[in-house]
Amino acid sequence: MAISVVEVDFANPEHGRALLELLDAYMRDPMEGGEPAPERVRRELIPGLRAHPACYAFFACRDGVPSGFAICFLGFSTFNARGIINIHDVFVAPEVRGTGLGKKLLDRIEAKARELDCCRLTLEVREDNHVARGLYCKFGFGRAEFGATRVVQEFWTKTL
């Protein structure tokens, strides 16, 4: 089994179809809600990502077939005056989990962050997603702590 990671080309219709198929599988996963991708998302995702000025996406391929993906966004740290890559989505198809695709995706994202002179990678992970948490810990991720007293930061959201 050959594993490779390639950057998604949003202008390539084959890449667009593969990303939508994988996103649909991701959304159908019980950990992510168990519902298929809505038609509006299927219609608007690729044009939206293509138009976003700071989006990076990668496929993890097994024998040349996209079997996982990561979608990332470039942000900025005012305290470090350098970029940050936020790993927004990571998915590996269930039938190939445990084969190293997730690690390969993270390796490629870190390489991209270093290429862009970013100061850190960020991501969010469900508290009950023990498999993903294990991978992220092995890769060097941990809870966000800042300041001299290392205060833990929380991720908050407001749905609009």
N, CA, C and O of each residue as an XYZ file, in Angstrom:
640
protein
N       0.848     -1.182      0.000
C       0.000      0.000      0.000
C       0.890      1.240      0.000
O       1.715      1.424      0.895
N       0.714      2.082     -1.005
C       1.473      3.325     -1.100
C       0.611      4.465     -0.567
O      -0.537      4.639     -0.975
N       1.192      5.247      0.364
C       0.502      6.399      0.941
C       1.171      7.661      0.432
O       2.396      7.783      0.453
N       0.348      8.601     -0.027
C       0.871      9.891     -0.460
C      -0.084     10.978     -0.003
O      -1.253     10.715      0.280
N       0.419     12.191      0.064
C      -0.415     13.344      0.398
C      -0.228     14.362     -0.709
O       0.897     14.703     -1.075
N      -1.346     14.843     -1.238
C      -1.300     15.839     -2.308
C      -2.171     17.023     -1.913
O      -3.182     16.871     -1.227
N      -1.761     18.196     -2.356
C      -2.555     19.385     -2.103
C      -3.774     19.363     -3.037
O      -3.667     19.048     -4.222
N      -4.923     19.704     -2.468
C      -6.160     19.736     -3.248
C      -6.110     20.931     -4.199
O      -5.758     22.043     -3.807
N      -6.467     20.678     -5.440
C      -6.604     21.725     -6.452
C      -8.100     21.946     -6.651
O      -8.763     21.142     -7.306
N      -8.636     23.034     -6.090
C     -10.068     23.292     -6.140
C     -10.572     23.547     -7.560
O     -11.777     23.485     -7.803
N      -9.676     23.830     -8.493
C     -10.066     24.030     -9.889
C     -10.169     22.706    -10.640
O     -10.671     22.673    -11.763
N      -9.708     21.628    -10.044
C      -9.727     20.315    -10.673
C     -11.049     19.620    -10.322
O     -11.279     19.312     -9.152
N     -11.918     19.366    -11.300
C     -13.214     18.746    -11.006
C     -13.109     17.388    -10.304
O     -13.949     17.058     -9.466
N     -12.080     16.599    -10.642
C     -11.894     15.300     -9.969
C     -11.594     15.502     -8.487
O     -12.102     14.764     -7.643
N     -10.772     16.498     -8.170
C     -10.483     16.798     -6.767
C     -11.756     17.257     -6.054
O     -12.019     16.862     -4.919
N     -12.535     18.089     -6.732
C     -13.781     18.563     -6.141
C     -14.729     17.421     -5.824
O     -15.309     17.373     -4.739
N     -14.891     16.496     -6.772
C     -15.772     15.338     -6.547
C     -15.262     14.476     -5.393
O     -16.039     14.046     -4.540
N     -13.961     14.230     -5.373
C     -13.386     13.392     -4.313
C     -13.554     14.053     -2.951
O     -13.869     13.377     -1.971
N     -13.345     15.369     -2.878
C     -13.494     16.064     -1.606
C     -14.939     16.019     -1.130
O     -15.191     15.820      0.059
N     -15.887     16.200     -2.034
C     -17.303     16.141     -1.653
C     -17.700     14.744     -1.186
O     -18.470     14.608     -0.235
N     -17.184     13.701     -1.844
C     -17.474     12.328     -1.415
C     -16.922     12.064     -0.018
O     -17.600     11.483      0.830
N     -15.693     12.495      0.210
C     -15.092     12.290      1.523
C     -15.782     13.127      2.601
O     -15.971     12.663      3.725
N     -16.156     14.359      2.256
C     -16.874     15.195      3.218
C     -18.210     14.562      3.582
O     -18.613     14.573      4.745
N     -18.893     14.011      2.586
C     -20.162     13.350      2.855
C     -19.955     12.165      3.809
O     -20.735     11.980      4.743
N     -18.926     11.378      3.581
C     -18.624     10.254      4.483
C     -18.303     10.766      5.886
O     -18.727     10.175      6.879
N     -17.561     11.854      5.963
C     -17.214     12.476      7.248
C     -18.474     12.901      7.988
O     -18.621     12.625      9.179
N     -19.380     13.570      7.290
C     -20.602     14.056      7.923
C     -21.530     12.909      8.324
O     -22.292     13.042      9.282
N     -21.478     11.795      7.611
C     -22.297     10.634      7.933
C     -21.761      9.849      9.132
O     -22.485      9.049      9.725
N     -20.505     10.074      9.487
C     -19.912      9.383     10.632
C     -20.705      9.742     11.895
O     -20.991     10.918     12.120
N     -21.063      8.762     12.715
C     -21.827      9.056     13.940
C     -21.144     10.089     14.843
O     -21.826     10.833     15.547
N     -19.822     10.145     14.831
C     -19.084     11.110     15.655
C     -19.343     12.538     15.173
O     -19.179     13.491     15.935
N     -19.747     12.685     13.910
C     -19.962     14.014     13.341
C     -21.425     14.317     13.050
O     -21.723     15.297     12.366
N     -22.323     13.517     13.542
C     -23.743     13.809     13.400
C     -24.535     12.776     12.635
O     -25.752     12.693     12.801
N     -23.880     11.980     11.798
C     -24.550     10.889     11.111
C     -25.495     11.289      9.991
O     -26.318     10.479      9.565
N     -25.398     12.509      9.511
C     -26.283     12.990      8.441
C     -25.471     13.263      7.175
O     -24.326     13.705      7.260
N     -26.050     13.004      6.007
C     -25.332     13.304      4.765
C     -25.150     14.809      4.574
O     -25.847     15.620      5.184
N     -24.213     15.152      3.728
C     -23.986     16.560      3.402
C     -25.229     17.126      2.721
O     -25.715     16.550      1.748
N     -25.748     18.248      3.221
C     -26.908     18.869      2.576
C     -26.566     19.322      1.151
O     -25.409     19.608      0.842
N     -27.564     19.380      0.311
C     -27.359     19.776     -1.085
C     -26.700     21.151     -1.186
O     -25.841     21.355     -2.044
N     -27.082     22.093     -0.330
C     -26.483     23.432     -0.369
C     -24.983     23.351     -0.122
O     -24.210     24.032     -0.796
N     -24.560     22.529      0.835
C     -23.135     22.371      1.122
C     -22.437     21.737     -0.076
O     -21.362     22.181     -0.478
N     -23.042     20.707     -0.643
C     -22.445     20.043     -1.808
C     -22.299     21.014     -2.983
O     -21.340     20.923     -3.750
N     -23.232     21.925     -3.122
C     -23.217     22.887     -4.227
C     -22.225     24.030     -3.981
O     -21.565     24.487     -4.914
N     -22.119     24.492     -2.729
C     -21.368     25.715     -2.436
C     -19.964     25.506     -1.857
O     -19.171     26.447     -1.823
N     -19.647     24.298     -1.404
C     -18.368     24.095     -0.718
C     -17.151     24.385     -1.599
O     -16.301     25.199     -1.237
N     -17.069     23.735     -2.727
C     -15.860     23.875     -3.565
C     -15.697     25.316     -4.040
O     -14.598     25.857     -3.918
N     -16.736     25.971     -4.580
C     -16.553     27.382     -4.954
C     -16.178     28.261     -3.758
O     -15.380     29.188     -3.893
N     -16.749     27.971     -2.596
C     -16.426     28.761     -1.407
C     -14.985     28.584     -0.972
O     -14.304     29.561     -0.658
N     -14.511     27.337     -0.952
C     -13.116     27.090     -0.573
C     -12.165     27.662     -1.619
O     -11.118     28.214     -1.283
N     -12.538     27.524     -2.878
C     -11.693     28.047     -3.967
C     -11.542     29.568     -3.850
O     -10.476     30.112     -4.138
N     -12.605     30.245     -3.428
C     -12.580     31.705     -3.307
C     -11.930     32.183     -2.016
O     -11.548     33.348     -1.913
N     -11.800     31.310     -1.044
C     -11.238     31.721      0.245
C      -9.732     31.981      0.074
O      -9.012     31.106     -0.408
N      -9.256     33.157      0.458
C      -7.859     33.513      0.186
C      -6.826     32.795      1.066
O      -5.629     32.866      0.787
N      -7.266     32.119      2.103
C      -6.294     31.526      3.030
C      -6.642     30.083      3.369
O      -6.524     29.660      4.519
N      -7.071     29.332      2.362
C      -7.469     27.940      2.560
C      -6.428     27.013      1.942
O      -5.955     27.228      0.826
N      -6.087     25.979      2.701
C      -5.208     24.923      2.210
C      -5.902     23.608      2.499
O      -6.419     23.405      3.597
N      -5.918     22.716      1.528
C      -6.539     21.410      1.728
C      -5.626     20.339      1.141
O      -4.902     20.574      0.174
N      -5.680     19.169      1.746
C      -4.806     18.069      1.353
C      -5.596     16.770      1.320
O      -6.491     16.555      2.137
N      -5.258     15.910      0.372
C      -5.770     14.545      0.332
C      -4.687     13.618      0.852
O      -3.509     13.782      0.534
N      -5.092     12.652      1.647
C      -4.242     11.504      1.948
C      -4.715     10.412      1.001
O      -5.890     10.044      1.000
N      -3.802      9.901      0.204
C      -4.167      8.910     -0.807
C      -3.554      7.563     -0.474
O      -2.408      7.464     -0.036
N      -4.343      6.544     -0.693
C      -3.865      5.167     -0.572
C      -3.860      4.595     -1.973
O      -4.906      4.500     -2.615
N      -2.700      4.218     -2.445
C      -2.551      3.720     -3.815
C      -3.156      4.685     -4.836
O      -3.791      4.266     -5.804
N      -2.948      5.985     -4.604
C      -3.394      7.021     -5.529
C      -4.840      7.446     -5.388
O      -5.279      8.361     -6.085
N      -5.598      6.805     -4.503
C      -7.019      7.118     -4.327
C      -7.204      7.957     -3.065
O      -6.793      7.528     -1.987
N      -7.817      9.154     -3.169
C      -8.063      9.958     -1.971
C      -8.904      9.172     -0.956
O     -10.023      8.750     -1.246
N      -8.333      8.989      0.242
C      -8.987      8.211      1.287
C      -9.099      8.994      2.585
O      -9.581      8.475      3.593
N      -8.658     10.226      2.558
C      -8.749     11.113      3.705
C      -8.457     12.525      3.251
O      -7.942     12.744      2.154
N      -8.791     13.489      4.105
C      -8.519     14.874      3.741
C      -8.336     15.713      4.992
O      -8.715     15.318      6.095
N      -7.746     16.873      4.790
C      -7.656     17.905      5.827
C      -7.909     19.241      5.145
O      -7.419     19.497      4.045
N      -8.683     20.087      5.815
C      -8.926     21.444      5.342
C      -8.414     22.380      6.427
O      -8.770     22.246      7.597
N      -7.577     23.327      6.026
C      -6.910     24.230      6.960
C      -7.097     25.676      6.515
O      -7.320     25.966      5.339
N      -6.999     26.569      7.490
C      -7.098     27.991      7.204
C      -5.959     28.729      7.875
O      -5.607     28.455      9.022
N      -5.392     29.664      7.145
C      -4.310     30.485      7.665
C      -4.883     31.629      8.484
O      -5.734     32.382      8.010
N      -4.415     31.751      9.702
C      -4.768     32.868     10.569
C      -3.506     33.637     10.909
O      -2.486     33.498     10.235
N      -3.576     34.446     11.955
C      -2.427     35.283     12.307
C      -2.359     35.467     13.818
O      -3.377     35.723     14.461
N      -1.175     35.339     14.378
C      -0.939     35.581     15.795
C      -0.407     36.999     15.965
O       0.698     37.308     15.518
N      -1.179     37.847     16.604
C      -0.703     39.208     16.854
C       0.427     39.202     17.873
O       1.311     40.056     17.807
N       0.421     38.258     18.817
C       1.462     38.209     19.844
C       2.797     37.749     19.271
O       3.852     38.081     19.812
N       2.759     36.987     18.178
C       3.994     36.496     17.558
C       4.282     37.134     16.202
O       5.348     36.918     15.626
N       3.336     37.916     15.695
C       3.465     38.559     14.382
C       3.822     37.547     13.295
O       4.650     37.809     12.423
N       3.167     36.371     13.374
C       3.389     35.303     12.400
C       2.078     34.563     12.175
O       1.133     34.681     12.956
N       2.044     33.819     11.120
C       0.857     33.055     10.780
C       0.611     31.883     11.711
O       1.498     31.426     12.432
N      -0.629     31.415     11.668
C      -1.080     30.220     12.380
C      -1.880     29.409     11.368
O      -2.674     29.974     10.617
N      -1.685     28.116     11.339
C      -2.570     27.280     10.533
C      -3.532     26.576     11.478
O      -3.126     25.863     12.395
N      -4.830     26.797     11.225
C      -5.876     26.079     11.954
C      -6.322     24.901     11.108
O      -6.765     25.065      9.972
N      -6.200     23.725     11.671
C      -6.668     22.513     11.013
C      -8.160     22.413     11.328
O      -8.551     22.040     12.434
N      -8.967     22.745     10.355
C     -10.408     22.846     10.585
C     -11.102     21.487     10.507
O     -11.964     21.181     11.331
N     -10.736     20.688      9.541
C     -11.318     19.353      9.365
C     -10.216     18.355      9.061
O      -9.292     18.632      8.297
N     -10.335     17.187      9.678
C      -9.474     16.055      9.337
C     -10.376     14.828      9.289
O     -11.170     14.590     10.199
N     -10.246     14.060      8.222
C     -11.046     12.845      8.097
C     -10.234     11.791      7.378
O      -9.561     12.073      6.387
N     -10.304     10.567      7.891
C      -9.744      9.398      7.223
C     -10.862      8.372      7.142
O     -11.524      8.090      8.141
N     -11.074      7.813      5.961
C     -12.142      6.830      5.766
C     -11.969      5.671      6.748
O     -10.849      5.222      6.990
N     -13.071      5.191      7.308
C     -12.994      4.137      8.330
C     -12.207      2.904      7.904
O     -11.504      2.307      8.719
N     -12.318      2.520      6.647
C     -11.657      1.288      6.196
C     -10.132      1.407      6.131
O      -9.445      0.394      5.998
N      -9.591      2.630      6.222
C      -8.131      2.791      6.186
C      -7.578      3.459      7.446
O      -6.407      3.835      7.488
N      -8.406      3.604      8.455
C      -7.914      4.171      9.713
C      -6.882      3.220     10.314
O      -6.991      1.999     10.200
N      -5.885      3.810     10.951
C      -4.831      3.018     11.566
C      -3.711      2.634     10.617
O      -2.821      1.870     10.992
N      -3.739      3.154      9.384
C      -2.708      2.804      8.405
C      -1.681      3.912      8.199
O      -0.785      3.777      7.367
N      -1.804      5.005      8.951
C      -0.822      6.080      8.856
C      -1.253      7.278      8.037
O      -0.495      8.242      7.922
N      -2.452      7.248      7.459
C      -2.886      8.379      6.647
C      -3.044      9.654      7.465
O      -2.655     10.729      7.010
N      -3.607      9.551      8.660
C      -3.776     10.732      9.518
C      -2.450     11.378      9.851
O      -2.315     12.600      9.791
N      -1.467     10.561     10.202
C      -0.140     11.095     10.525
C       0.482     11.760      9.302
O       1.095     12.821      9.413
N       0.326     11.140      8.141
C       0.874     11.729      6.910
C       0.231     13.088      6.621
O       0.913     14.018      6.191
N      -1.084     13.203      6.856
C      -1.751     14.499      6.682
C      -1.158     15.533      7.627
O      -0.848     16.650      7.213
N      -1.001     15.165      8.891
C      -0.447     16.108      9.865
C       0.991     16.490      9.511
O       1.376     17.649      9.661
N       1.784     15.527      9.046
C       3.157     15.834      8.614
C       3.149     16.880      7.498
O       3.936     17.827      7.515
N       2.247     16.695      6.524
C       2.198     17.625      5.385
C       1.721     19.006      5.811
O       2.222     20.017      5.319
N       0.752     19.052      6.726
C       0.263     20.340      7.225
C       1.379     21.060      7.979
O       1.561     22.267      7.817
N       2.121     20.327      8.798
C       3.229     20.961      9.512
C       4.276     21.483      8.534
O       4.820     22.569      8.735
N       4.562     20.730      7.489
C       5.523     21.191      6.473
C       5.029     22.483      5.826
O       5.812     23.405      5.599
N       3.732     22.551      5.529
C       3.164     23.764      4.930
C       3.282     24.933      5.908
O       3.627     26.045      5.508
N       2.999     24.686      7.182
C       3.110     25.738      8.198
C       4.547     26.246      8.303
O       4.771     27.451      8.421
N       5.501     25.352      8.260
C       6.912     25.770      8.319
C       7.291     26.542      7.057
O       8.027     27.526      7.124
N       6.791     26.098      5.916
C       7.039     26.793      4.646
C       6.501     28.230      4.712
O       7.111     29.144      4.157
N       5.371     28.431      5.382
C       4.753     29.753      5.506
C       5.258     30.525      6.731
O       4.759     31.611      7.025
N       6.240     29.973      7.440
C       6.821     30.579      8.639
C       5.773     30.822      9.726
O       5.791     31.856     10.395
N       4.868     29.870      9.896
C       3.853     29.973     10.946
C       4.474     29.662     12.306
O       5.489     28.972     12.399
N       3.846     30.183     13.349
C       4.359     29.949     14.699
C       3.666     28.781     15.398
O       4.181     28.271     16.393
N       2.502     28.346     14.893
C       1.853     27.198     15.514
C       0.733     26.662     14.633
O       0.258     27.314     13.703
N       0.337     25.437     14.978
C      -0.832     24.783     14.410
C      -1.898     24.744     15.489
O      -1.585     24.585     16.669
N      -3.151     24.888     15.093
C      -4.255     24.763     16.046
C      -5.297     23.823     15.464
O      -5.371     23.626     14.251
N      -6.098     23.250     16.345
C      -7.221     22.424     15.933
C      -8.181     22.290     17.097
O      -7.837     22.591     18.240
N      -9.386     21.836     16.798
C     -10.365     21.499     17.821
C     -10.640     20.006     17.701
O     -10.617     19.449     16.604
N     -10.897     19.369     18.826
C     -11.202     17.940     18.812
C     -12.235     17.652     19.891
O     -12.189     18.219     20.983
N     -13.160     16.768     19.571
C     -14.172     16.377     20.546
C     -13.516     15.678     21.728
O     -12.563     14.915     21.570
N     -14.039     15.953     22.897
C     -13.512     15.346     24.114
C     -13.648     13.826     24.093
O     -12.822     13.119     24.669
N     -14.683     13.327     23.434
C     -14.913     11.880     23.410
C     -14.311     11.186     22.186
O     -14.534      9.991     21.990
N     -13.557     11.907     21.364
C     -12.911     11.302     20.202
C     -11.508     10.845     20.611
O     -10.507     11.489     20.294
N     -11.467      9.736     21.310
C     -10.218      9.256     21.902
C      -9.170      8.867     20.863
O      -7.975      9.057     21.086
N      -9.608      8.328     19.738
C      -8.658      7.936     18.692
C      -7.963      9.173     18.129
O      -6.737      9.204     18.026
N      -8.742     10.193     17.765
C      -8.146     11.418     17.214
C      -7.271     12.094     18.261
O      -6.174     12.556     17.950
N      -7.749     12.153     19.494
C      -6.956     12.774     20.566
C      -5.622     12.058     20.735
O      -4.592     12.697     20.952
N      -5.639     10.738     20.635
C      -4.396      9.970     20.743
C      -3.421     10.322     19.640
O      -2.232     10.514     19.891
N      -3.926     10.407     18.408
C      -3.074     10.786     17.278
C      -2.505     12.182     17.491
O      -1.306     12.399     17.310
N      -3.354     13.129     17.874
C      -2.902     14.500     18.050
C      -1.868     14.604     19.168
O      -0.892     15.343     19.040
N      -2.074     13.874     20.257
C      -1.083     13.885     21.355
C       0.255     13.322     20.889
O       1.303     13.895     21.187
N       0.232     12.203     20.160
C       1.469     11.621     19.631
C       2.191     12.601     18.718
O       3.419     12.606     18.646
N       1.422     13.430     18.022
C       1.993     14.389     17.084
C       2.498     15.648     17.787
O       3.155     16.482     17.163
N       2.196     15.795     19.088
C       2.711     16.942     19.845
C       1.681     17.997     20.203
O       2.025     19.018     20.798
N       0.427     17.770     19.851
C      -0.623     18.715     20.232
C      -0.975     18.534     21.702
O      -0.812     17.451     22.266
N      -1.454     19.600     22.308
C      -1.947     19.555     23.676
C      -2.900     20.716     23.890
O      -3.075     21.563     23.014
N      -3.502     20.745     25.043
C      -4.417     21.833     25.371
C      -3.686     23.166     25.286
O      -2.517     23.276     25.656
N      -4.395     24.173     24.792
C      -3.791     25.502     24.626
C      -3.631     26.169     25.982
O      -4.600     26.322     26.727
N      -2.414     26.562     26.297
C      -2.098     27.279     27.525
C      -1.281     28.497     27.154
O      -0.372     28.422     26.327
N      -1.615     29.631     27.777
C      -0.944     30.878     27.418
C      -0.541     31.651     28.659
O      -1.090     31.456     29.744
N       0.422     32.526     28.476
C       0.866     33.419     29.526
C       1.852     32.743     30.469
O       2.061     31.531     30.430
N       2.449     33.573     31.315
C       3.459     33.084     32.246
C       2.899     32.029     33.192
O       3.631     31.140     33.628
N       1.612     32.115     33.515
C       1.012     31.151     34.440
C       0.366     29.978     33.720
O      -0.268     29.138     34.357
N       0.519     29.909     32.397
C       0.033     28.799     31.579
C      -1.456     28.536     31.787
O      -1.858     27.417     32.107
N      -2.261     29.566     31.605
C      -3.709     29.461     31.752
C      -4.283     28.720     30.549
O      -3.975     29.048     29.404
N      -5.119     27.722     30.816
C      -5.750     26.947     29.751
C      -6.810     27.798     29.058
O      -7.605     28.478     29.707
N      -6.804     27.745     27.736
C      -7.775     28.477     26.927
C      -8.891     27.531     26.503
O      -8.655     26.343     26.286
N     -10.100     28.058     26.387
C     -11.239     27.294     25.914
C     -11.614     27.765     24.519
O     -11.397     28.924     24.166
N     -12.171     26.870     23.738
C     -12.702     27.208     22.418
C     -14.195     27.470     22.598
O     -14.931     26.585     23.036
N     -14.639     28.657     22.270
C     -16.049     29.027     22.378
C     -16.591     29.314     20.988
O     -15.836     29.613     20.063
N     -17.898     29.220     20.851
C     -18.520     29.469     19.564
C     -19.889     30.098     19.745
O     -20.533     29.919     20.779
N     -20.324     30.827     18.750
C     -21.672     31.373     18.685
C     -22.196     31.097     17.293
O     -21.651     31.591     16.305
N     -23.235     30.320     17.216
C     -23.815     29.981     15.916
C     -24.649     31.151     15.407
O     -25.436     31.735     16.152
N     -24.471     31.483     14.147
C     -25.222     32.579     13.522
C     -26.249     32.027     12.554
O     -26.982     32.793     11.928
